[in-house]
Amino acid sequence: MALAAPRHTFIRYWLPVVAYIAMIFTLSAQPNLKVPFHFQNADKVIHMSEYCGLGILVVRALRTVPRLQSAVVAGLVAIMIGVGIGASDELFQSTVPGRDSDVFDWIADSIGVTMAQVIYIWVKRP
């Protein structure tokens, strides 16, 4: 019975994070993947949206860690994790035929994960 709570925490909070990261890397592995929208910098909007979703999931999961109960502390850690995943994703894309690695995509990823923390803190404010 003692293992039920950690298992529940993993399934409810951490499994969505793992699944979302897997989705990001699965999409990144698609050769010649094109953005479905046709306006200037549409790919940057996609990157920001994608990593905003990741940022929300990561901070939500981090808040289950006893030392990270503070939304601000969890948010800062979530930004570091998201920025690292974004960098890893861009490096990975550089190895996929038909895909390119772009520092501006990584900046868009970083902005998205940071925006997520602002949104999370605003929604969770007392």
C-alpha positions in Angstrom: 0.0 0.0 0.0 2.9 2.3 0.6 3.9 2.2 -3.1 0.4 3.4 -4.2 1.1 7.1 -3.7 4.4 7.3 -5.6 3.0 5.2 -8.4 -0.1 7.5 -8.6 2.2 10.5 -8.5 4.3 9.1 -11.3 1.3 8.2 -13.5 -0.6 11.4 -12.9 2.3 14.0 -13.0 5.5 12.5 -14.5 4.2 10.1 -17.1 2.6 13.0 -19.1 6.0 14.8 -19.0 7.8 11.7 -20.4 5.1 11.2 -23.0 5.2 14.8 -24.1 9.0 14.7 -24.4 8.7 11.5 -26.4 6.3 13.3 -28.7 8.7 16.2 -29.2 11.5 13.9 -30.2 9.3 11.7 -32.4 8.3 14.8 -34.3 11.9 16.0 -34.5 12.8 12.6 -36.0 10.5 13.2 -39.0 12.6 14.0 -42.0 11.4 17.0 -44.0 8.6 17.9 -41.6 6.9 21.1 -42.7 5.0 23.6 -40.5 1.2 23.3 -41.2 0.8 27.1 -41.1 2.0 29.5 -43.8 2.9 32.9 -42.3 6.3 34.4 -41.4 7.9 32.8 -38.4 5.1 30.2 -38.1 7.7 27.6 -37.0 8.7 29.9 -34.1 5.1 30.1 -32.9 4.9 26.3 -33.1 8.1 26.0 -31.0 6.9 28.4 -28.4 3.5 26.7 -28.1 5.1 23.2 -28.0 7.5 24.2 -25.2 4.8 26.2 -23.3 2.9 22.9 -23.0 6.1 21.2 -21.9 6.7 23.9 -19.3 3.3 23.6 -17.8 3.6 19.8 -17.5 7.1 20.0 -16.0 6.3 22.6 -13.4 3.1 20.7 -12.5 5.2 17.6 -11.9 7.9 19.4 -10.1 5.4 20.8 -7.5 5.0 17.2 -6.3 8.6 17.1 -5.1 8.7 18.2 -1.5 11.6 20.6 -1.9 10.0 22.3 -4.9 6.6 23.2 -3.4 7.1 26.9 -4.2 5.8 27.8 -7.6 8.7 30.2 -8.2 11.4 27.7 -7.4 9.6 24.9 -9.3 9.2 27.4 -12.2 12.9 28.2 -12.3 13.8 24.5 -12.3 11.3 23.9 -15.0 12.9 26.6 -17.1 16.3 25.0 -16.7 14.9 21.6 -17.7 12.9 22.9 -20.6 15.9 24.9 -22.0 18.0 21.8 -21.7 15.5 19.7 -23.5 15.2 22.3 -26.2 18.9 22.4 -26.7 19.0 18.6 -26.9 16.1 18.6 -29.3 17.9 21.0 -31.6 21.1 19.0 -31.5 19.1 15.8 -32.3 17.4 17.6 -35.2 20.9 18.3 -36.7 21.3 14.6 -37.2 18.0 14.0 -39.0 18.1 14.2 -42.8 16.0 17.1 -44.1 15.9 18.9 -40.7 18.1 21.7 -39.5 19.2 22.9 -36.2 18.6 26.6 -35.5 19.6 28.6 -32.5 16.4 30.7 -33.0 14.3 27.6 -32.7 16.0 27.0 -29.3 15.3 30.6 -28.3 11.7 30.1 -29.2 11.6 26.9 -27.1 13.1 28.8 -24.2 10.6 31.6 -24.5 7.8 29.1 -24.6 8.9 27.3 -21.4 9.4 30.6 -19.7 6.0 31.9 -20.8 4.5 28.7 -19.3 6.0 29.6 -15.9 4.5 33.1 -16.0 1.1 31.6 -16.9 1.4 28.9 -14.2 2.2 31.4 -11.5 -0.5 33.8 -12.6 -3.1 31.0 -12.6 -1.9 29.5 -9.3 -1.6 32.8 -7.5 -3.3 32.9 -4.0 
